[in-house]
């Protein structure tokens, strides 16, 4: 009798174990690109408690796990969820919440179109109210000239409304006289560091603010309450699901925004994941140096990186270059000196924080690499996964150092493409050979990651960024004489720069980035087979479903 009881207990245990391993959902009949080390493609995937339980053929998975909750992928391609390596969720969310009160200027190709749209908006607004617009691109305005674009042009629309128009990448504000008066911006107002209050030849204000001077407007915009901010961030995170973005490496966080993320996570209102990157020159980093890193809070939030900006955009001549610019000011003073960079790097190493630094110009890259090499040799450190952000120019001699120090380059393909038209104006022809060496960076580093810098970018869409990487061409026109036109990537490598490699960059390669057993079931169902077609098809590819933790959180209508 005892032996019978023992057998029954064993059988019951086996049954219970089998039940506990029964998946919550099965996705089947798909072309699931796992992006594992063998780039395996499977048909079905079983998910349990938000993680991948098993992958394989349709019949094998469905016969093994006989559950009702099975979702037919209808033969569509499935890829891992996108990881955006440089964006600001809070800024994006707040801009999005203002959307209804802003004029969308993204499709304007003429100044006259801008004027017409803003004038229509003004008609419905009370005197003294703020009327904003966003998204205009100075490079796309075919009729733009200095006579058409100054404060007097906007004054003709109204001198009773505060009009401000922010360009596509957030580096320029065009405003009318009224808003300058409201904010008491005069000819005597000093420009902030790395900013410019533009004046004409007579010393009069033109109505344009450049660089950090943009904040003179932004800081005075109507303030959000805490409740408004939480609502906005929740909406912003949901909006990113439409683009297949399942995680952001956010370089603009502080204690306040981290607290907001945590509150939304606790209340179950935060669909995506955040890899928080603190700013080394701000107080929040000092706070976290005392607390230490925070890894994978409720599978949604990690705080374990710090960043500094060495330089800025080429367009504003803020990129630190070895060669002088062709027009004044010919030299850019970096935002941070090498000694301060070294100090922050050492603090990061002391407390096990990852270190990242924005280096657009080739001088910025050289100086950063030299400092990194010095510290790594002195301290004999390894596997710190140091990231150079927004790299546009690099001298070939630095490539071997990137390989030696295992530095991870992070690129902004869109910014590079838009800077192509600025090259003849700003830099010597000889320096073109150092521009956007995407393939070389990949070959020497073994991996790259991709960011857009949203919301200060023209497009968030990862498929557009992948198109730039694979075709090195503009979306709407075919150009000749693109610098280093052979510096392209394969579609597979472009996809890895949005999935596998940023997961590794964030020390998360064991839990995400590819679709493998035990990892989070973060994946996308997409409209086109991007692996078996010309890269041009990327521009037509849409996200049909965004799945996080095995749950469909976005589905296109």
Buried (B, 14 or more C-beta within 10 A) or exposed (E): EEEEEEEEEEEEEEEEEEEEEEBBBBBBBBBBBBBBEEEBBBBBBBBBEBBBBBBBEBEBBBEBBEEEEBBEBEEBBBBBBBBBBBBBBBBBBBBBBBEEEBBEBEEBBBBEBBBEBBBEBBEEBEEEBBBBBBBBBEEBBEEBEEEBBBBBBBBEBBBBBBBBBBBBBBBBBBBBBBBBEBBEBEEEBEBBEBBBBBEEEEEEBBBBBBBBBBBBBBEBEEEBEEEEBBBBBBBBBBBBBBBBBBBBBBBBBBBEBBEBBBBBBEEEBBBBBBBBBBBBBBEBBEEBBEEEBBEBBEBBBBBBBBBBBBBBBBBBBBBBBBBEBEEEEEEBEBBBEBEBBBBBBBBBBEBEBBBBBBBBBBBBBBBBBBBBBEBBEEEEBEEBBBBBBBBBBBBEEBBEBBEEBBBBBBBBBBBBBBBBEBBEEBBBEEBBEBBBBBBBBBEBBEBBBBBBBBBBBBBBBBBBBBBBBBBBBBBEEEEEEBBBEEBBBBBBBBBBBBBBBBBBBBBBBEBBBBBBEEBBBBBBBBBBBBBEEEBEBBBEBBBBBBBBBBEBBBEEE
